[in-house]
Amino acid sequence: MEQARLAQLLSELIATWENEVVEFKQADNDYSTDDIGKYFSALANEANLRGAESAWLVFGVSNKTRSVVGSDYRPQADRLQSLKMQIAENAEPRMTFRDIHELHHADGRVVLFEVPAAPRGIPIAWKGHYYARAGESLISLGLDKQDEIRHQTLAQDWTAQVVPDATLADLDTDAIQKARDSFAQKYANRFKPDEVANWPLATFLDRARLTQNGQVTRAALLLLGKAEAAFHLSPHPAQLTWKLEGAERAYEHFAPPFLLSTTRLYQRIRNIQLRILPQDQLILVEVSKYDQKIVLEALHNCIAHQDYTRNGRVLVTELPDKLLFENEGSFFEGLPDEYVEGHKTPRRYRNPFLAQAMAELNMIDTMGYGIHQIYKGQARRYFPLPDYDLSEPGVVKMTVYGGVVDPAYSRLLIQKTDLPLADVLALDRVQKKLPIPDEAAARLKRMQLIEGRKPNFHVSAAVAIVTARKADYIRTRAQDDAFYAKLLTDYLEKFGQASRVEVNKLLLDKLSDALDEKQKVNKISNLLTKLRRRGLIENQGSDHVPRWVLAEKGE
């Protein structure tokens, strides 16, 4: 936001002063993150109850004088923005600031935290507790207010609403036939195929949970509606968008019926065969870049869980080596990690009417297994596992990889097809250079699947050493300290002495490439200290300009 617009916004907020959706603090550099989290919860809940799009927490304004006094809270831009992740980690459901703005006011620096309203039907908690406001005071969110928020969705399922002007003539005949076939397949043990085929259209649509007493719903128009009937859903765009990014750029919008459009979108994705060379083998393993079942599962999840009240489209971006799926609406119940291993079953849905209809047509299941199947499918194809990004408020993003990140990881999965998904998840994080729990690291080390020291783990030699990768393995594998000590003492024996610059030149390129430059310098310092304490070398220079020589041995 521009500085002029921020200055105007601040003036407007001060003019109305504090209320349930605005809080001013002078705030110094060490203002408690926990207190900020409590205000985040309270302001988000109050914004929801008052129909406001956002609430504001403002640092740098005095409560006494109602004027700008400036704040030195987290003056470093990267540290200030890192507060978003800290809030998201402890807010439930996972949400954070829409944005954090800095205003360079004539009287001092002002920080404006933009708090999004809690989603309809879902109060926001901070560390398990719900907060609210009473005037300028921070209080617990009472049961009456919690109920008021939670009851917002009881009669507000956007997808369940009947469209008065729509008729059965607005539905696509090909989509209806596909729907009948899918329904008959799902219930093959209950109905004969010709029985479903002979039901009157109104009867079938009611039984498939697409209509209500023969009346067309928004869900029916989304899944089965003709493209030209999408105007009934205005202002919602009723679109799926495919976008190609890279050396070439292209896009295409897909209108209803979504039951057919999702397959058409999939066919626009560039899907080639990739080859992976297993360890010590000459026969290549061929895998398609993307699996149709995985892509459609991800796309159907976007449709089922989209927050249609936000009037946004589902977006699929095709990058050279991955697909990015985006849909409007925060993750509705729990977090993606809770669904990965297939043990969590959701108790409620944002769009229960649409979700039930999609389940009847075999597009999704309603037991929470969709994410689990996507992860298992990627593991069976030896590819990296998907990543979820919930950092942007009100948007869910999921990345599905269409290529190899670390060949050693893929070769390991080819060799060990019986690995539990929990171990594959940990190995996937290792290949992406992400931290893993200590318990998982210990387990993988016992199985000799990873090597290295925390946090620089990498795939073990059993998997990493293949003809084309031996040099890479040697560069990342750490040697024993005795190896580096021998290099240094041999050098001192031959040349008599060494400055720190010469020691660094001798050892830096011998250390593991798994260490960054700072870690390598620290390792050399620790090695010099260890050898000095053992009486093997001594410093005949100063601390700032050392001159290392071999220590003289007594008679």
ZANUZA-368003 format. One record per residue (C-alpha): residue number from 0; residue in one letter; x, y, z. Coordinates in nm, 3 decimals. Layout:
! ZANUZA-368003
[NUM,'A',[X,Y,Z]]
...
END
This chain:
! ZANUZA-368003
[0,'M',[0.000,0.000,0.000]]
[1,'E',[0.136,0.344,-0.092]]
[2,'Q',[0.257,0.575,0.186]]
[3,'A',[-0.005,0.838,0.107]]
[4,'R',[-0.284,0.581,0.127]]
[5,'L',[-0.140,0.445,0.454]]
[6,'A',[-0.126,0.795,0.601]]
[7,'Q',[-0.490,0.853,0.506]]
[8,'L',[-0.590,0.515,0.653]]
[9,'L',[-0.410,0.594,0.979]]
[10,'S',[-0.587,0.930,1.005]]
[11,'E',[-0.924,0.758,0.955]]
[12,'L',[-0.847,0.495,1.219]]
[13,'I',[-0.735,0.757,1.473]]
[14,'A',[-1.042,0.969,1.400]]
[15,'T',[-1.277,0.683,1.493]]
[16,'W',[-1.034,0.575,1.770]]
[17,'E',[-1.037,0.235,1.934]]
[18,'N',[-1.334,0.004,1.893]]
[19,'E',[-1.380,-0.370,1.864]]
[20,'V',[-1.196,-0.385,1.530]]
[21,'V',[-0.911,-0.137,1.592]]
[22,'E',[-0.640,-0.149,1.860]]
[23,'F',[-0.357,0.105,1.908]]
[24,'K',[-0.033,0.032,2.092]]
[25,'Q',[0.284,0.234,2.143]]
[26,'A',[0.480,-0.097,2.136]]
[27,'D',[0.854,-0.115,2.176]]
[28,'N',[1.089,-0.368,2.017]]
[29,'D',[1.019,-0.655,2.255]]
[30,'Y',[0.638,-0.648,2.245]]
[31,'S',[0.512,-0.998,2.325]]
[32,'T',[0.432,-1.218,2.025]]
[33,'D',[0.187,-1.406,2.247]]
[34,'D',[-0.005,-1.084,2.315]]
[35,'I',[-0.009,-1.005,1.944]]
[36,'G',[-0.157,-1.352,1.884]]
[37,'K',[-0.434,-1.286,2.136]]
[38,'Y',[-0.521,-0.957,1.964]]
[39,'F',[-0.514,-1.137,1.627]]
[40,'S',[-0.775,-1.385,1.753]]
[41,'A',[-0.992,-1.115,1.909]]
[42,'L',[-0.982,-0.874,1.616]]
[43,'A',[-1.047,-1.149,1.358]]
[44,'N',[-1.350,-1.272,1.554]]
[45,'E',[-1.489,-0.922,1.605]]
[46,'A',[-1.444,-0.836,1.236]]
[47,'N',[-1.648,-1.145,1.149]]
[48,'L',[-1.928,-1.055,1.391]]
[49,'R',[-1.947,-0.698,1.262]]
[50,'G',[-1.931,-0.783,0.893]]
[51,'A',[-1.597,-0.604,0.847]]
[52,'E',[-1.349,-0.733,0.590]]
[53,'S',[-1.048,-0.650,0.809]]
[54,'A',[-0.950,-0.531,1.155]]
[55,'W',[-0.637,-0.336,1.251]]
[56,'L',[-0.366,-0.361,1.516]]
[57,'V',[-0.154,-0.043,1.504]]
[58,'F',[0.189,0.006,1.667]]
[59,'G',[0.339,0.351,1.716]]
[60,'V',[0.036,0.549,1.838]]
[61,'S',[0.001,0.665,2.198]]
[62,'N',[-0.319,0.577,2.384]]
[63,'K',[-0.283,0.884,2.605]]
[64,'T',[-0.226,1.153,2.344]]
[65,'R',[-0.394,0.975,2.051]]
[66,'S',[-0.102,1.081,1.835]]
[67,'V',[0.188,0.919,1.652]]
[68,'V',[0.491,0.860,1.875]]
[69,'G',[0.670,0.597,1.666]]
[70,'S',[0.755,0.233,1.731]]
[71,'D',[1.082,0.043,1.699]]
[72,'Y',[0.908,-0.296,1.688]]
[73,'R',[1.111,-0.528,1.460]]
[74,'P',[1.270,-0.259,1.241]]
[75,'Q',[1.425,-0.522,1.010]]
[76,'A',[1.182,-0.593,0.723]]
[77,'D',[1.249,-0.969,0.706]]
[78,'R',[1.208,-1.011,1.082]]
[79,'L',[0.887,-0.807,1.078]]
[80,'Q',[0.737,-1.020,0.799]]
[81,'S',[0.844,-1.341,0.978]]
[82,'L',[0.573,-1.260,1.236]]
[83,'K',[0.320,-1.387,0.978]]
[84,'M',[0.453,-1.740,1.009]]
[85,'Q',[0.470,-1.718,1.391]]
[86,'I',[0.102,-1.622,1.403]]
[87,'A',[0.001,-1.892,1.153]]
[88,'E',[0.175,-2.161,1.359]]
[89,'N',[-0.042,-2.099,1.666]]
[90,'A',[-0.370,-1.972,1.518]]
[91,'E',[-0.647,-2.224,1.465]]
[92,'P',[-0.753,-2.264,1.191]]
[93,'R',[-0.418,-2.167,1.040]]
[94,'M',[-0.445,-1.798,0.949]]
[95,'T',[-0.222,-1.495,0.963]]
[96,'F',[-0.216,-1.123,0.882]]
[97,'R',[-0.343,-1.024,0.539]]
[98,'D',[-0.046,-0.787,0.532]]
[99,'I',[0.191,-0.591,0.756]]
[100,'H',[0.236,-0.228,0.648]]
[101,'E',[0.504,0.022,0.754]]
[102,'L',[0.423,0.393,0.747]]
[103,'H',[0.715,0.636,0.767]]
[104,'H',[0.523,0.915,0.939]]
[105,'A',[0.678,1.254,1.013]]
[106,'D',[0.640,1.181,1.387]]
[107,'G',[0.780,0.830,1.374]]
[108,'R',[0.748,0.484,1.228]]
[109,'V',[0.399,0.325,1.243]]
[110,'V',[0.333,-0.047,1.186]]
[111,'L',[-0.019,-0.143,1.076]]
[112,'F',[-0.115,-0.511,1.101]]
[113,'E',[-0.411,-0.595,0.875]]
[114,'V',[-0.613,-0.874,1.039]]
[115,'P',[-0.855,-1.067,0.810]]
[116,'A',[-1.202,-1.141,0.943]]
[117,'A',[-1.254,-1.495,1.071]]
[118,'P',[-1.411,-1.717,0.800]]
[119,'R',[-1.787,-1.758,0.819]]
[120,'G',[-1.875,-2.028,1.068]]
[121,'I',[-1.524,-2.060,1.213]]
[122,'P',[-1.404,-1.859,1.517]]
[123,'I',[-1.027,-1.806,1.540]]
[124,'A',[-0.835,-1.938,1.842]]
[125,'W',[-0.486,-1.850,1.963]]
[126,'K',[-0.309,-2.144,2.128]]
[127,'G',[-0.644,-2.313,2.186]]
[128,'H',[-0.823,-2.011,2.338]]
[129,'Y',[-1.081,-1.786,2.169]]
[130,'Y',[-1.055,-1.412,2.228]]
[131,'A',[-1.287,-1.114,2.178]]
[132,'R',[-1.308,-0.743,2.262]]
[133,'A',[-1.522,-0.546,2.501]]
[134,'G',[-1.459,-0.184,2.409]]
[135,'E',[-1.083,-0.146,2.447]]
[136,'S',[-1.044,-0.458,2.664]]
[137,'L',[-0.927,-0.803,2.557]]
[138,'I',[-1.159,-1.078,2.686]]
[139,'S',[-1.250,-1.440,2.620]]
[140,'L',[-1.491,-1.503,2.332]]
[141,'G',[-1.815,-1.595,2.508]]
[142,'L',[-2.014,-1.905,2.419]]
[143,'D',[-2.289,-1.687,2.275]]
[144,'K',[-2.049,-1.526,2.029]]
[145,'Q',[-1.889,-1.862,1.947]]
[146,'D',[-2.234,-2.001,1.869]]
[147,'E',[-2.322,-1.695,1.663]]
[148,'I',[-2.017,-1.747,1.444]]
[149,'R',[-2.057,-2.125,1.416]]
[150,'H',[-2.425,-2.096,1.320]]
[151,'Q',[-2.341,-1.868,1.027]]
[152,'T',[-2.301,-2.164,0.792]]
[153,'L',[-2.604,-2.369,0.893]]
[154,'A',[-2.823,-2.206,0.630]]
[155,'Q',[-2.540,-2.057,0.426]]
[156,'D',[-2.412,-2.344,0.213]]
[157,'W',[-2.369,-2.147,-0.110]]
[158,'T',[-2.378,-2.462,-0.322]]
[159,'A',[-2.710,-2.586,-0.174]]
[160,'Q',[-2.910,-2.279,-0.272]]
[161,'V',[-3.185,-2.330,-0.531]]
[162,'V',[-3.154,-2.110,-0.842]]
[163,'P',[-3.514,-1.992,-0.906]]
[164,'D',[-3.476,-1.913,-1.277]]
[165,'A',[-3.279,-2.227,-1.369]]
[166,'T',[-3.447,-2.535,-1.517]]
[167,'L',[-3.344,-2.886,-1.617]]
[168,'A',[-3.298,-2.750,-1.970]]
[169,'D',[-2.992,-2.559,-1.838]]
[170,'L',[-2.808,-2.890,-1.780]]
[171,'D',[-2.569,-3.043,-2.033]]
[172,'T',[-2.686,-3.376,-2.183]]
[173,'D',[-2.332,-3.523,-2.209]]
[174,'A',[-2.265,-3.432,-1.846]]
[175,'I',[-2.596,-3.590,-1.740]]
[176,'Q',[-2.504,-3.914,-1.918]]
[177,'K',[-2.160,-3.915,-1.754]]
[178,'A',[-2.325,-3.852,-1.417]]
[179,'R',[-2.564,-4.146,-1.466]]
[180,'D',[-2.273,-4.375,-1.561]]
[181,'S',[-2.068,-4.267,-1.258]]
[182,'F',[-2.362,-4.307,-1.021]]
[183,'A',[-2.442,-4.654,-1.161]]
[184,'Q',[-2.079,-4.757,-1.120]]
[185,'K',[-2.071,-4.639,-0.760]]
[186,'Y',[-2.389,-4.828,-0.672]]
[187,'A',[-2.342,-5.130,-0.899]]
[188,'N',[-2.419,-5.360,-0.605]]
[189,'R',[-2.756,-5.189,-0.546]]
[190,'F',[-2.891,-5.096,-0.888]]
[191,'K',[-2.866,-5.255,-1.229]]
[192,'P',[-2.711,-5.017,-1.486]]
[193,'D',[-3.023,-5.012,-1.702]]
[194,'E',[-3.231,-4.929,-1.394]]
[195,'V',[-3.036,-4.606,-1.333]]
[196,'A',[-3.047,-4.528,-1.706]]
[197,'N',[-3.427,-4.552,-1.710]]
[198,'W',[-3.496,-4.325,-1.414]]
[199,'P',[-3.667,-3.999,-1.512]]
[200,'L',[-3.414,-3.715,-1.513]]
[201,'A',[-3.570,-3.539,-1.213]]
[202,'T',[-3.564,-3.865,-1.013]]
[203,'F',[-3.199,-3.930,-1.094]]
[204,'L',[-3.086,-3.577,-1.006]]
[205,'D',[-3.265,-3.587,-0.670]]
[206,'R',[-3.117,-3.930,-0.588]]
[207,'A',[-2.770,-3.807,-0.689]]
[208,'R',[-2.814,-3.514,-0.445]]
[209,'L',[-2.780,-3.257,-0.724]]
[210,'T',[-3.129,-3.104,-0.701]]
[211,'Q',[-3.382,-3.041,-0.426]]
[212,'N',[-3.730,-3.172,-0.507]]
[213,'G',[-3.657,-3.128,-0.875]]
[214,'Q',[-3.530,-2.771,-0.834]]
[215,'V',[-3.189,-2.686,-0.978]]
[216,'T',[-2.921,-2.591,-0.726]]
[217,'R',[-2.594,-2.407,-0.768]]
[218,'A',[-2.414,-2.741,-0.721]]
[219,'A',[-2.608,-2.887,-1.015]]
[220,'L',[-2.512,-2.592,-1.237]]
[221,'L',[-2.146,-2.618,-1.140]]
[222,'L',[-2.119,-2.990,-1.208]]
[223,'L',[-2.370,-3.044,-1.490]]
[224,'G',[-2.471,-2.699,-1.617]]
[225,'K',[-2.427,-2.582,-1.974]]
[226,'A',[-2.155,-2.323,-2.027]]
[227,'E',[-2.412,-2.067,-2.140]]
[228,'A',[-2.612,-2.122,-1.818]]
[229,'A',[-2.323,-2.001,-1.598]]
[230,'F',[-2.482,-1.654,-1.584]]
[231,'H',[-2.723,-1.798,-1.324]]
[232,'L',[-2.426,-1.810,-1.083]]
[233,'S',[-2.319,-1.447,-1.132]]
[234,'P',[-2.121,-1.275,-0.982]]
[235,'H',[-1.930,-1.600,-0.935]]
[236,'P',[-1.714,-1.658,-1.248]]
[237,'A',[-1.781,-2.036,-1.249]]
[238,'Q',[-1.440,-2.102,-1.406]]
[239,'L',[-1.145,-2.334,-1.388]]
[240,'T',[-0.834,-2.172,-1.535]]
[241,'W',[-0.526,-2.346,-1.675]]
[242,'K',[-0.217,-2.127,-1.715]]
[243,'L',[0.117,-2.225,-1.869]]
[244,'E',[0.427,-2.044,-1.738]]
[245,'G',[0.784,-2.079,-1.865]]
[246,'A',[0.953,-2.036,-2.203]]
[247,'E',[0.605,-2.052,-2.356]]
[248,'R',[0.297,-1.891,-2.205]]
[249,'A',[-0.068,-1.975,-2.259]]
[250,'Y',[-0.398,-2.001,-2.073]]
[251,'E',[-0.751,-2.130,-2.112]]
[252,'H',[-1.069,-2.090,-1.908]]
[253,'F',[-1.305,-2.384,-1.860]]
[254,'A',[-1.673,-2.325,-1.784]]
[255,'P',[-1.923,-2.577,-1.644]]
[256,'P',[-2.007,-2.860,-1.658]]
[257,'F',[-1.713,-2.922,-1.422]]
[258,'L',[-1.784,-3.297,-1.433]]
[259,'L',[-1.645,-3.288,-1.789]]
[260,'S',[-1.428,-2.974,-1.775]]
[261,'T',[-1.178,-3.116,-1.527]]
[262,'T',[-1.077,-3.386,-1.777]]
[263,'R',[-1.053,-3.127,-2.054]]
[264,'L',[-0.824,-2.915,-1.836]]
[265,'Y',[-0.607,-3.220,-1.760]]
[266,'Q',[-0.567,-3.280,-2.134]]
[267,'R',[-0.415,-2.931,-2.174]]
[268,'I',[-0.131,-3.020,-1.937]]
[269,'R',[0.189,-3.129,-2.113]]
[270,'N',[0.235,-3.485,-2.001]]
[271,'I',[0.542,-3.673,-2.127]]
[272,'Q',[0.722,-3.989,-2.019]]
[273,'L',[1.022,-3.938,-1.790]]
[274,'R',[1.303,-4.188,-1.743]]
[275,'I',[1.473,-4.270,-1.413]]
[276,'L',[1.789,-4.486,-1.396]]
[277,'P',[1.785,-4.716,-1.091]]
[278,'Q',[2.108,-4.783,-0.902]]
[279,'D',[2.354,-5.015,-1.083]]
[280,'Q',[2.103,-5.098,-1.357]]
[281,'L',[2.096,-5.028,-1.727]]
[282,'I',[1.717,-5.061,-1.767]]
[283,'L',[1.536,-4.732,-1.730]]
[284,'V',[1.211,-4.693,-1.536]]
[285,'E',[0.958,-4.491,-1.735]]
[286,'V',[0.702,-4.278,-1.547]]
[287,'S',[0.453,-4.027,-1.683]]
[288,'K',[0.521,-3.670,-1.575]]
[289,'Y',[0.175,-3.644,-1.421]]
[290,'D',[-0.075,-3.909,-1.325]]
[291,'Q',[-0.432,-3.835,-1.437]]
[292,'K',[-0.587,-3.974,-1.120]]
[293,'I',[-0.367,-3.753,-0.900]]
[294,'V',[-0.431,-3.439,-1.106]]
[295,'L',[-0.808,-3.493,-1.108]]
[296,'E',[-0.814,-3.573,-0.736]]
[297,'A',[-0.635,-3.244,-0.665]]
[298,'L',[-0.861,-3.050,-0.900]]
[299,'H',[-1.180,-3.206,-0.763]]
[300,'N',[-1.066,-3.120,-0.409]]
[301,'C',[-1.028,-2.756,-0.517]]
[302,'I',[-1.384,-2.756,-0.653]]
[303,'A',[-1.531,-2.928,-0.346]]
[304,'H',[-1.361,-2.704,-0.089]]
[305,'Q',[-1.364,-2.368,-0.271]]
[306,'D',[-1.516,-2.077,-0.077]]
[307,'Y',[-1.764,-1.971,-0.346]]
[308,'T',[-1.873,-1.663,-0.151]]
[309,'R',[-1.535,-1.508,-0.239]]
[310,'N',[-1.622,-1.518,-0.613]]
[311,'G',[-1.288,-1.659,-0.724]]
[312,'R',[-1.187,-1.916,-0.982]]
[313,'V',[-0.984,-2.235,-0.934]]
[314,'L',[-0.641,-2.181,-1.088]]
[315,'V',[-0.401,-2.452,-1.214]]
[316,'T',[-0.059,-2.315,-1.310]]
[317,'E',[0.166,-2.543,-1.514]]
[318,'L',[0.536,-2.472,-1.454]]
[319,'P',[0.821,-2.662,-1.626]]
[320,'D',[0.849,-2.922,-1.347]]
[321,'K',[0.538,-2.885,-1.130]]
[322,'L',[0.168,-2.799,-1.112]]
[323,'L',[0.035,-2.537,-0.870]]
[324,'F',[-0.331,-2.571,-0.766]]
[325,'E',[-0.496,-2.268,-0.600]]
[326,'N',[-0.846,-2.222,-0.462]]
[327,'E',[-1.019,-1.960,-0.249]]
[328,'G',[-1.084,-2.032,0.117]]
[329,'S',[-0.869,-2.136,0.411]]
[330,'F',[-0.827,-2.505,0.495]]
[331,'F',[-1.166,-2.578,0.646]]
[332,'E',[-1.099,-2.837,0.917]]
[333,'G',[-0.757,-2.923,1.053]]
[334,'L',[-0.434,-2.900,0.851]]
[335,'P',[-0.313,-3.092,0.543]]
[336,'D',[-0.054,-3.286,0.747]]
[337,'E',[-0.337,-3.443,0.951]]
[338,'Y',[-0.483,-3.605,0.637]]
[339,'V',[-0.161,-3.730,0.477]]
[340,'E',[-0.149,-4.070,0.647]]
[341,'G',[-0.524,-4.127,0.600]]
[342,'H',[-0.625,-4.139,0.967]]
[343,'K',[-0.829,-3.817,0.999]]
[344,'T',[-1.191,-3.798,0.887]]
[345,'P',[-1.342,-3.448,0.859]]
[346,'R',[-1.652,-3.384,1.067]]
[347,'R',[-1.785,-3.101,0.850]]
[348,'Y',[-1.743,-2.938,0.510]]
[349,'R',[-1.759,-2.584,0.380]]
[350,'N',[-1.988,-2.700,0.096]]
[351,'P',[-2.165,-3.012,0.230]]
[352,'F',[-2.427,-3.020,-0.049]]
[353,'L',[-2.166,-3.000,-0.327]]
[354,'A',[-1.934,-3.246,-0.150]]
[355,'Q',[-2.214,-3.500,-0.118]]
[356,'A',[-2.310,-3.464,-0.486]]
[357,'M',[-1.946,-3.506,-0.595]]
[358,'A',[-1.918,-3.817,-0.378]]
[359,'E',[-2.233,-3.961,-0.542]]
[360,'L',[-2.069,-3.911,-0.882]]
[361,'N',[-1.739,-4.073,-0.773]]
[362,'M',[-1.547,-3.744,-0.803]]
[363,'I',[-1.430,-3.740,-0.440]]
[364,'D',[-1.468,-3.942,-0.122]]
[365,'T',[-1.596,-3.786,0.199]]
[366,'M',[-1.373,-3.973,0.443]]
[367,'G',[-1.063,-3.756,0.407]]
[368,'Y',[-0.866,-4.009,0.200]]
[369,'G',[-0.812,-3.781,-0.102]]
[370,'I',[-0.491,-3.617,0.022]]
[371,'H',[-0.363,-3.956,0.141]]
[372,'Q',[-0.418,-4.107,-0.205]]
[373,'I',[-0.238,-3.816,-0.375]]
[374,'Y',[0.068,-3.860,-0.150]]
[375,'K',[0.072,-4.238,-0.192]]
[376,'G',[0.035,-4.199,-0.568]]
[377,'Q',[0.335,-3.968,-0.591]]
[378,'A',[0.544,-4.207,-0.377]]
[379,'R',[0.449,-4.501,-0.601]]
[380,'R',[0.573,-4.297,-0.897]]
[381,'Y',[0.906,-4.223,-0.717]]
[382,'F',[0.840,-3.848,-0.729]]
[383,'P',[0.862,-3.582,-0.455]]
[384,'L',[0.553,-3.554,-0.238]]
[385,'P',[0.315,-3.257,-0.271]]
[386,'D',[0.364,-2.937,-0.074]]
[387,'Y',[0.085,-2.725,0.079]]
[388,'D',[0.122,-2.349,0.121]]
[389,'L',[-0.128,-2.180,0.356]]
[390,'S',[0.075,-1.863,0.411]]
[391,'E',[-0.161,-1.638,0.213]]
[392,'P',[-0.482,-1.575,0.410]]
[393,'G',[-0.793,-1.715,0.245]]
[394,'V',[-0.606,-1.917,-0.019]]
[395,'V',[-0.498,-2.282,-0.030]]
[396,'K',[-0.209,-2.371,-0.263]]
[397,'M',[-0.082,-2.720,-0.338]]
[398,'T',[0.220,-2.811,-0.551]]
[399,'V',[0.234,-3.146,-0.733]]
[400,'Y',[0.579,-3.225,-0.871]]
[401,'G',[0.629,-3.352,-1.225]]
[402,'G',[0.999,-3.431,-1.203]]
[403,'V',[1.284,-3.555,-0.984]]
[404,'V',[1.433,-3.322,-0.721]]
[405,'D',[1.705,-3.558,-0.591]]
[406,'P',[1.780,-3.869,-0.805]]
[407,'A',[1.897,-4.054,-0.492]]
[408,'Y',[1.550,-4.020,-0.335]]
[409,'S',[1.380,-4.159,-0.644]]
[410,'R',[1.627,-4.450,-0.670]]
[411,'L',[1.567,-4.532,-0.305]]
[412,'L',[1.191,-4.554,-0.361]]
[413,'I',[1.250,-4.780,-0.663]]
[414,'Q',[1.461,-5.014,-0.450]]
[415,'K',[1.249,-5.003,-0.134]]
[416,'T',[0.885,-5.024,-0.240]]
[417,'D',[0.768,-5.129,0.107]]
[418,'L',[0.872,-4.815,0.296]]
[419,'P',[0.596,-4.681,0.526]]
[420,'L',[0.453,-4.347,0.412]]
[421,'A',[0.586,-4.182,0.731]]
[422,'D',[0.942,-4.269,0.627]]
[423,'V',[0.883,-4.151,0.270]]
[424,'L',[0.752,-3.820,0.413]]
[425,'A',[1.072,-3.777,0.615]]
[426,'L',[1.295,-3.868,0.320]]
[427,'D',[1.106,-3.622,0.103]]
[428,'R',[1.184,-3.345,0.352]]
[429,'V',[1.551,-3.450,0.353]]
[430,'Q',[1.574,-3.418,-0.025]]
[431,'K',[1.410,-3.073,-0.006]]
[432,'K',[1.661,-2.964,0.263]]
[433,'L',[1.382,-2.923,0.520]]
[434,'P',[1.416,-3.019,0.890]]
[435,'I',[1.281,-3.351,1.015]]
[436,'P',[1.196,-3.457,1.373]]
[437,'D',[1.481,-3.608,1.575]]
[438,'E',[1.290,-3.933,1.612]]
[439,'A',[1.251,-3.964,1.234]]
[440,'A',[1.618,-3.882,1.177]]
[441,'A',[1.727,-4.149,1.426]]
[442,'R',[1.499,-4.407,1.261]]
[443,'L',[1.625,-4.332,0.911]]
[444,'K',[1.986,-4.345,1.030]]
[445,'R',[1.929,-4.685,1.190]]
[446,'M',[1.792,-4.803,0.857]]
[447,'Q',[2.099,-4.651,0.687]]
[448,'L',[1.878,-4.442,0.461]]
[449,'I',[2.033,-4.104,0.547]]
[450,'E',[2.376,-3.976,0.649]]
[451,'G',[2.518,-3.652,0.779]]
[452,'R',[2.462,-3.443,1.086]]
[453,'K',[2.163,-3.231,1.175]]
[454,'P',[2.055,-3.021,0.993]]
[455,'N',[2.260,-3.132,0.690]]
[456,'F',[2.121,-3.479,0.628]]
[457,'H',[2.146,-3.641,0.285]]
[458,'V',[2.065,-3.975,0.129]]
[459,'S',[2.299,-4.255,0.240]]
[460,'A',[2.582,-4.402,0.034]]
[461,'A',[2.382,-4.717,-0.041]]
[462,'V',[2.150,-4.507,-0.251]]
[463,'A',[2.363,-4.209,-0.350]]
[464,'I',[2.664,-4.391,-0.496]]
[465,'V',[2.595,-4.468,-0.859]]
[466,'T',[2.844,-4.428,-1.140]]
[467,'A',[2.721,-4.084,-1.240]]
[468,'R',[2.696,-3.957,-0.882]]
[469,'K',[3.010,-4.079,-0.704]]
[470,'A',[3.180,-3.741,-0.724]]
[471,'D',[2.871,-3.568,-0.581]]
[472,'Y',[2.862,-3.815,-0.294]]
[473,'I',[3.228,-3.761,-0.204]]
[474,'R',[3.172,-3.385,-0.203]]
[475,'T',[2.881,-3.410,0.041]]
[476,'R',[3.014,-3.690,0.265]]
[477,'A',[3.191,-3.557,0.575]]
[478,'Q',[3.537,-3.702,0.660]]
[479,'D',[3.658,-3.781,1.013]]
[480,'D',[3.841,-3.500,1.196]]
[481,'A',[4.153,-3.718,1.186]]
[482,'F',[4.160,-3.679,0.809]]
[483,'Y',[4.162,-3.298,0.828]]
[484,'A',[4.411,-3.299,1.117]]
[485,'K',[4.654,-3.512,0.912]]
[486,'L',[4.627,-3.269,0.620]]
[487,'L',[4.714,-2.976,0.848]]
[488,'T',[5.003,-3.142,1.037]]
[489,'D',[5.154,-3.268,0.709]]
[490,'Y',[5.135,-2.912,0.577]]
[491,'L',[5.304,-2.766,0.888]]
[492,'E',[5.573,-3.034,0.879]]
[493,'K',[5.656,-2.946,0.520]]
[494,'F',[5.623,-2.565,0.530]]
[495,'G',[5.692,-2.492,0.898]]
[496,'Q',[5.399,-2.255,0.961]]
[497,'A',[5.058,-2.144,0.832]]
[498,'S',[4.842,-1.835,0.868]]
[499,'R',[4.465,-1.869,0.911]]
[500,'V',[4.421,-1.769,0.547]]
[501,'E',[4.655,-2.055,0.444]]
[502,'V',[4.473,-2.301,0.673]]
[503,'N',[4.141,-2.201,0.518]]
[504,'K',[4.284,-2.239,0.168]]
[505,'L',[4.410,-2.586,0.258]]
[506,'L',[4.088,-2.719,0.415]]
[507,'L',[3.783,-2.529,0.288]]
[508,'D',[3.745,-2.717,-0.040]]
[509,'K',[3.806,-3.051,0.138]]
[510,'L',[3.506,-3.009,0.370]]
[511,'S',[3.164,-3.149,0.288]]
[512,'D',[2.957,-2.947,0.041]]
[513,'A',[2.663,-3.019,0.270]]
[514,'L',[2.805,-2.738,0.491]]
[515,'D',[2.762,-2.373,0.398]]
[516,'E',[3.055,-2.129,0.399]]
[517,'K',[3.001,-2.011,0.758]]
[518,'Q',[2.969,-2.369,0.887]]
[519,'K',[3.295,-2.463,0.710]]
[520,'V',[3.484,-2.171,0.871]]
[521,'N',[3.345,-2.263,1.215]]
[522,'K',[3.450,-2.627,1.167]]
[523,'I',[3.808,-2.520,1.089]]
[524,'S',[3.814,-2.298,1.401]]
[525,'N',[3.692,-2.590,1.614]]
[526,'L',[3.955,-2.820,1.460]]
[527,'L',[4.239,-2.573,1.537]]
[528,'T',[4.118,-2.540,1.896]]
[529,'K',[4.100,-2.917,1.938]]
[530,'L',[4.454,-2.972,1.801]]
[531,'R',[4.593,-2.691,2.020]]
[532,'R',[4.436,-2.838,2.333]]
[533,'R',[4.579,-3.178,2.248]]
[534,'G',[4.925,-3.020,2.226]]
[535,'L',[4.976,-3.097,1.859]]
[536,'I',[4.994,-2.736,1.732]]
[537,'E',[5.048,-2.394,1.883]]
[538,'N',[4.986,-2.031,1.786]]
[539,'Q',[5.307,-1.824,1.780]]
[540,'G',[5.124,-1.521,1.647]]
[541,'S',[4.830,-1.326,1.795]]
[542,'D',[4.459,-1.396,1.817]]
[543,'H',[4.393,-1.159,1.528]]
[544,'V',[4.696,-1.264,1.318]]
[545,'P',[4.764,-1.628,1.411]]
[546,'R',[5.075,-1.820,1.301]]
[547,'W',[5.025,-2.191,1.349]]
[548,'V',[5.324,-2.425,1.392]]
[549,'L',[5.373,-2.780,1.515]]
[550,'A',[5.411,-2.790,1.892]]
[551,'E',[5.757,-2.878,2.021]]
[552,'K',[5.765,-3.214,2.195]]
[553,'G',[5.948,-3.259,2.522]]
[554,'E',[6.248,-3.495,2.561]]
END
